[in-house]
Amino acid sequence: MTIYEYQQEILRLKKEKDICILAHSYQAREITEVADFTGDSYQLSIQAKNASQKTVIMCGVRFMAETVKLLSPNKTVLLANATAGCPMAEQMDKELIETVKEQYPGYTVVAYINTTAELKTICDVCVTSSSAVKIVRNLPNKNILFIPDCNLGDYVAKQVPEKNLKLLQGGCPIHARVSSKDVKAARQAHPNAEVLVHPECTPEVLTLADFIGSTSAIMEYAKASDKSDFIIGTEISIAQHLSYQCPKKHFYTLSKNLICPNMKATSLIDVYHAVAGVGGEEILLDDETVKKARLCIDRMIKLG
């Protein structure tokens, strides 16, 4: 079958079986075209919670599917490709952070959404890249242990200097590999373009950017701007999606290295197999994990 034929069969099967398909913004175009919702990880989990369907397929990575399950424990949640993980989410586990918490008693533990469900069970509050600054500012405690992304943590610390943030060495290896040299080279190649970057990039890259924001914020900024040229400092799929959505504007990738192999692991065939009932992995979380991990997410909703 052709890509179009697979897409038509997926659309038919999901309607027949009453399935909701979620696609993270970093997914390939042919996958986002068959999805019910496309966006950032937390945004998708909210959409899944409010959707009428009882079965949800996540086209993204494992922690995202876990977050969907946390907010919709009574729904069947499938990860389209079982091998799609997140290096950042896998860097720190529950045992490590329990040890670190002992070294910093009295600190409020702030967990980036890019963490496992198990790790969230021992954290105080969860944040997204778009809500991190607001939530940290609203926390009553001055002392914050921010995990796992030290680049996002450094960005937050600079925005909220009244707080004392302790950072650990962790983060997104894809965003972290971009350098100031890449920014300067991109500006030289496209002198009229604005540089829009994700806060998971290093501090040296952020200082050279025209705009810093989450994936969704970058996309909305580019769509709303009266400028026509943009250098996109996040996963290369975003520049591609924006090119489709804004055909009169020009989008360039900040670096050819901004390719996430885990996001690229999911194929249209994986989605087809999942809706057909012969693929994907069901996400199963025990009641205790759901109960404890939900606490930091509920607090995020309250503070953010």
C-alpha positions as CSV (number, residue, x, y, z in Angstrom):
1,M,0.0,0.0,0.0
2,T,1.0,3.6,-0.5
3,I,1.3,6.1,2.3
4,Y,-2.1,7.5,1.4
5,E,-3.7,4.1,1.4
6,Y,-2.2,3.3,4.8
7,Q,-3.5,6.7,6.1
8,Q,-7.0,5.9,4.8
9,E,-7.0,2.5,6.4
10,I,-5.9,4.0,9.7
11,L,-8.6,6.6,9.6
12,R,-11.2,3.9,8.8
13,L,-10.0,1.6,11.6
14,K,-9.8,4.3,14.3
15,K,-13.3,5.3,13.5
16,E,-14.5,1.7,13.5
17,K,-12.8,0.8,16.8
18,D,-13.4,4.2,18.5
19,I,-9.7,5.0,18.9
20,C,-8.1,8.4,19.7
21,I,-4.6,8.9,18.1
22,L,-2.2,11.4,19.7
23,A,0.8,12.6,17.8
24,H,3.6,14.7,19.4
25,S,4.7,17.7,17.3
26,Y,8.0,16.0,16.6
27,Q,6.3,13.1,14.7
28,A,6.5,12.8,10.9
29,R,4.0,14.6,8.8
30,E,2.2,11.5,7.6
31,I,1.5,10.6,11.2
32,T,0.2,14.0,12.3
33,E,-2.2,13.9,9.4
34,V,-4.0,10.9,10.8
35,A,-3.9,12.0,14.5
36,D,-6.9,13.4,16.4
37,F,-4.6,15.7,18.3
38,T,-1.1,17.0,17.8
39,G,0.9,19.0,20.3
40,D,3.2,19.0,23.3
41,S,3.2,16.0,25.6
42,Y,1.2,17.4,28.5
43,Q,-1.3,19.1,26.1
44,L,-1.9,15.7,24.5
45,S,-2.6,14.0,27.8
46,I,-5.2,16.6,28.6
47,Q,-6.8,16.1,25.2
48,A,-6.8,12.3,25.8
49,K,-8.5,12.8,29.2
50,N,-11.3,14.8,27.6
51,A,-11.7,12.6,24.5
52,S,-14.7,10.3,24.4
53,Q,-12.7,7.3,23.1
54,K,-11.7,4.6,25.6
55,T,-8.6,3.6,23.7
56,V,-5.7,6.0,23.1
57,I,-2.6,5.5,20.9
58,M,0.4,7.7,21.7
59,C,2.7,8.4,18.8
60,G,5.6,9.7,20.8
61,V,7.8,8.3,23.5
62,R,7.2,6.2,26.6
63,F,6.9,8.9,29.3
64,M,4.3,10.7,27.2
65,A,2.2,7.5,27.1
66,E,2.6,7.1,30.9
67,T,1.4,10.7,31.4
68,V,-1.7,9.9,29.4
69,K,-2.3,6.8,31.5
70,L,-1.8,8.8,34.7
71,L,-4.6,11.2,33.7
72,S,-6.8,8.6,32.2
73,P,-6.2,5.4,34.3
74,N,-9.5,3.8,33.1
75,K,-8.6,4.1,29.4
76,T,-6.5,1.6,27.4
77,V,-3.3,3.5,26.4
78,L,-0.9,2.1,23.7
79,L,2.5,3.3,22.8
80,A,2.7,2.9,19.0
81,N,6.4,1.9,19.0
82,A,7.5,0.1,22.2
83,T,11.2,1.1,21.6
84,A,10.5,4.8,21.6
85,G,12.0,6.1,24.8
86,C,13.4,9.4,26.0
87,P,17.1,9.6,27.0
88,M,16.3,12.5,29.4
89,A,13.5,10.6,31.1
90,E,15.8,7.6,31.5
91,Q,18.8,9.5,33.0
92,M,17.5,9.7,36.5
93,D,15.5,7.1,38.5
94,K,13.7,6.9,41.7
95,E,16.6,5.5,43.7
96,L,19.0,8.2,42.6
97,I,16.7,11.1,43.4
98,E,15.8,9.6,46.8
99,T,19.5,9.8,47.6
100,V,19.8,13.4,46.3
101,K,16.7,14.4,48.4
102,E,18.5,13.1,51.5
103,Q,21.4,15.5,50.7
104,Y,19.1,18.4,50.3
105,P,16.4,18.1,53.0
106,G,13.7,20.7,52.9
107,Y,14.0,21.3,49.1
108,T,10.9,21.2,46.9
109,V,11.5,18.7,44.2
110,V,10.3,20.0,40.8
111,A,10.2,17.4,38.0
112,Y,10.1,18.3,34.4
113,I,7.3,16.4,32.6
114,N,10.0,14.5,30.8
115,T,10.4,12.0,33.6
116,T,9.1,8.5,34.2
117,A,5.9,7.8,36.1
118,E,7.9,6.0,38.8
119,L,10.1,9.0,39.4
120,K,7.2,11.4,39.6
121,T,5.9,9.4,42.6
122,I,8.6,11.0,44.8
123,C,8.4,14.5,43.4
124,D,6.5,17.5,44.7
125,V,5.3,19.2,41.6
126,C,5.6,18.6,37.8
127,V,6.3,21.3,35.2
128,T,6.3,21.7,31.4
129,S,8.7,23.9,29.5
130,S,6.0,26.5,29.1
131,S,4.8,26.5,32.8
132,A,8.1,26.0,34.6
133,V,8.9,29.6,35.3
134,K,5.4,30.4,36.6
135,I,5.2,27.3,38.8
136,V,8.6,27.8,40.4
137,R,7.8,31.4,41.0
138,N,4.5,30.4,42.7
139,L,6.1,27.8,45.0
140,P,6.2,28.9,48.6
141,N,9.6,27.3,49.2
142,K,12.7,29.2,48.2
143,N,14.9,26.1,47.8
144,I,14.2,24.1,44.7
145,L,15.7,20.8,43.4
146,F,15.0,20.9,39.7
147,I,15.2,17.7,37.7
148,P,16.3,16.4,35.2
149,D,17.1,19.1,32.6
150,C,19.9,21.4,33.8
151,N,19.5,23.7,30.8
152,L,15.8,24.3,31.4
153,G,16.6,24.6,35.1
154,D,19.3,27.2,34.4
155,Y,16.8,29.2,32.3
156,V,14.2,29.0,35.0
157,A,16.8,30.1,37.7
158,K,17.6,33.2,35.7
159,Q,13.9,34.1,35.3
160,V,13.3,33.6,39.0
161,P,16.4,34.9,40.8
162,E,14.6,35.0,44.1
163,K,14.7,31.2,44.2
164,N,17.6,29.0,45.0
165,L,17.7,26.2,42.4
166,K,19.8,23.2,42.7
167,L,20.4,21.6,39.3
168,L,21.7,18.1,38.4
169,Q,23.7,17.2,35.3
170,G,21.0,16.0,33.0
171,G,18.9,17.0,30.0
172,C,18.0,16.4,26.4
173,P,21.1,15.3,24.4
174,I,19.5,16.4,21.2
175,H,19.0,20.1,22.2
176,A,22.2,20.1,24.2
177,R,24.4,19.3,21.2
178,V,23.5,22.7,19.5
179,S,26.3,25.2,20.0
180,S,26.7,29.0,19.7
181,K,28.8,28.3,16.6
182,D,25.7,26.7,15.1
183,V,23.6,29.9,15.8
184,K,26.3,32.2,14.3
185,A,26.5,30.0,11.2
186,A,22.7,30.0,10.8
187,R,22.5,33.7,11.2
188,Q,25.2,34.2,8.6
189,A,23.4,32.0,6.2
190,H,20.0,33.6,6.9
191,P,20.7,37.2,8.1
192,N,17.1,38.3,8.0
193,A,15.8,35.3,10.0
194,E,14.8,35.3,13.7
195,V,16.2,32.6,15.9
196,L,13.6,30.7,17.9
197,V,14.9,28.1,20.4
198,H,13.7,25.7,23.0
199,P,14.9,26.2,26.6
200,E,16.4,22.7,26.6
201,C,19.2,24.3,24.6
202,T,22.4,25.4,26.4
203,P,22.6,28.8,28.1
204,E,25.1,30.0,25.5
205,V,22.6,29.2,22.7
206,L,19.7,30.9,24.6
207,T,21.7,34.1,25.0
208,L,21.9,34.4,21.2
209,A,18.2,33.7,20.5
210,D,15.5,36.2,19.6
211,F,12.8,34.0,21.2
212,I,12.8,31.2,23.8
213,G,9.8,29.0,24.3
214,S,8.3,25.5,24.3
215,T,7.6,23.7,21.0
216,S,4.0,25.0,20.9
217,A,5.2,28.5,21.8
218,I,7.8,28.5,19.0
219,M,5.1,27.5,16.5
220,E,2.6,30.0,17.7
221,Y,5.2,32.8,17.7
222,A,6.2,32.0,14.1
223,K,2.6,31.8,12.9
224,A,1.7,35.1,14.5
225,S,4.8,37.1,13.6
226,D,4.8,39.6,10.7
227,K,8.4,38.4,9.9
228,S,8.9,35.9,7.1
229,D,12.1,34.1,8.0
230,F,12.9,31.9,11.0
231,I,15.7,29.7,12.2
232,I,14.1,26.9,14.4
233,G,16.1,25.7,17.3
234,T,14.3,22.5,18.2
235,E,13.6,19.1,16.5
236,I,13.8,19.5,12.8
237,S,10.2,18.3,12.2
238,I,9.0,21.6,13.6
239,A,10.5,23.6,10.8
240,Q,8.9,21.1,8.4
241,H,5.5,21.4,9.9
242,L,5.7,25.2,10.0
243,S,6.6,25.2,6.3
244,Y,3.3,23.3,5.5
245,Q,1.3,25.6,7.8
246,C,2.8,28.9,6.7
247,P,3.7,28.4,3.0
248,K,4.5,32.0,2.5
249,K,7.2,32.0,5.2
250,H,10.6,30.4,5.3
251,F,11.8,28.1,8.0
252,Y,15.4,26.8,8.5
253,T,16.7,24.3,11.0
254,L,19.3,25.7,13.5
255,S,21.4,22.5,13.2
256,K,21.3,19.3,11.2
257,N,21.9,17.5,14.5
258,L,18.5,18.4,15.8
259,I,17.1,15.0,15.0
260,C,15.6,12.9,17.8
261,P,15.9,9.2,16.9
262,N,13.4,8.2,19.5
263,M,10.7,10.5,18.0
264,K,11.7,9.2,14.5
265,A,11.3,5.6,15.7
266,T,7.5,5.6,15.2
267,S,6.4,5.0,11.7
268,L,3.1,5.1,9.9
269,I,3.2,1.3,9.8
270,D,3.5,1.2,13.6
271,V,0.4,3.3,13.9
272,Y,-1.4,1.0,11.4
273,H,-0.4,-2.1,13.4
274,A,-1.6,-0.4,16.6
275,V,-5.0,0.5,15.3
276,A,-5.3,-2.9,13.7
277,G,-4.7,-4.5,17.1
278,V,-1.5,-6.3,16.2
279,G,1.1,-3.8,17.4
280,G,2.0,-1.2,20.0
281,E,2.5,-1.8,23.7
282,E,-0.2,-1.3,26.3
283,I,1.0,1.0,29.1
284,L,0.2,-0.5,32.5
285,L,0.7,1.3,35.8
286,D,-0.3,0.0,39.2
287,D,-2.8,1.9,41.3
288,E,-0.2,3.1,43.8
289,T,2.0,4.6,41.1
290,V,-0.9,6.3,39.5
291,K,-2.0,7.7,42.9
292,K,1.4,9.0,43.9
293,A,2.5,10.3,40.5
294,R,-0.8,12.1,40.0
295,L,-0.1,14.3,43.1
296,C,2.7,16.2,41.4
297,I,0.7,16.6,38.2
298,D,-2.4,17.8,40.1
299,R,-0.2,20.4,41.9
300,M,1.2,21.5,38.6
301,I,-2.4,22.2,37.4
302,K,-3.1,24.1,40.6
303,L,0.0,26.3,40.4
304,G,0.3,26.7,36.7
